[in-house]
Amino acid sequence: MIAVQYFRPSEDLESFQQHGAEALAALAARPGFLGGSLGRATDDDTAWLLLTEWDSVGSYRRALGGYEVKMVATPLMAQALDLPGAFEQLVSIDADGSRTVRTSDRAPDADWVSRLGPA
């Protein structure tokens, strides 16, 4: 599972990069973390993203509940743009050309349940 948060920081970019690195380190310390990066668009230095990879959706959700993540990463993530942020990896290809195809973990009624709105 990949989680992506997009940012257009209002603070100076050096401070944002420092806060992003601290958030990434807090997330990296959580079980199920597979890797991550903080990056900036090559053609727009005000467009950033925080990308993390997790062994499962559950690991990611549990990571968000960790104390250090709440203290360090959540304030940064609260500044993220309101765009989809969690994605299933259904097809991946490694550098050696090996391909992995996975089935979706979404519940069969996921679209129906999401249309119901908040409980």
N, C-alpha and C positions, 0 to 999 in steps of 0.2 A: 504494500500500500504506500502510496506517495501522498504527502501533504505539502501543499504549496500555498504560501501567503504572499500577496503582492502588496508593495508599498510605494507611496510617494511621500517620503519623509518631509515633515515640516521643520525638523531640527537640522542643524548643520550636518553634512554628509559624513564627516569624520566621527562625530558623536553617534550617529545612527549606525555606522559600521561597527563601532565598539559595542553598542547595545545589542546589535544583531549577533556578534560573535559570542557575547555572554549568554544570550538566549539559546544559541545553537549548542553551546557547551552544556547548559542545563538540560536540554533535551537529550543530548548524547549520553548523558549519565543514566538515563532511564532504560529499564529492561525492554528489549524488543527493538531498540534503535539500530538500524543497519548502516546509516550514513546520512550526510546532509551537507548543505552548502548555503552560503549567503552570497548572492551575486547581484550585479548591476547591469543594466542594459548597455550594450556597447554603443548604441546610438542615442541614448538619453540617460544622462547621469543622474536624473531624479527618479528613475524607475528601477526598483529593486525587487528581489524575491528571496524568500527563505524557503528552501526545499529540503524536506526530510523524507527518509525512506524507513518504513517500519515493517516488521515481520507480519503484522496483522492490524486490522482496524482497532481491535481491543487493546493492543499494546499502545497504540497512539492515544486512544482515549484515556487509558490509565496513566500514561505519561503526563497528560495535561493536568491530572489531579495531584501530581507530586509537589511537595512544598517548594522546592527550589524552582521548579518550573513556574509555579504560581507567582513567586516573588520576582523572578528575573524575566521569564519569557512572556508571560501573560500580558504585562503592561505593553510590551512591544507588539505582540500579536493583536492587541486591541486596536492598534493603529492601522491594521491591514485593510486594504480595500475590500468592499463587500462583493467578492467574486467566489465561485466555487473553489474549495480549497483541498478536498480529499478525492483522490482518484484511484481506482483499481487498475493495476497493471494487468492487462489482458493479453497483450502480445509484447514480448521483449526479444531483442537480438543482441547477443554479446559481440565483442570485437572480433572473436574468431568465427562469427557467422552462425553460431548455434542459436536456434530459435526456441522460445518457450511460449506456448499458448495455454492460457488458463481459462477456466470457466468463471463466471461471475459469482461472487459471494452474496450478491443482493438477494433479499427475500423475494419470492415470487409476487408478493403483494406490495412491494416497496412503493411503486407509483401510486397505487390506490390509497395506501396509508398516508403518504405525503400530501395528498389532495384533501385529506380530512382537516388539515390545519391543526393549530394548537389545541391540546386537550383542555 
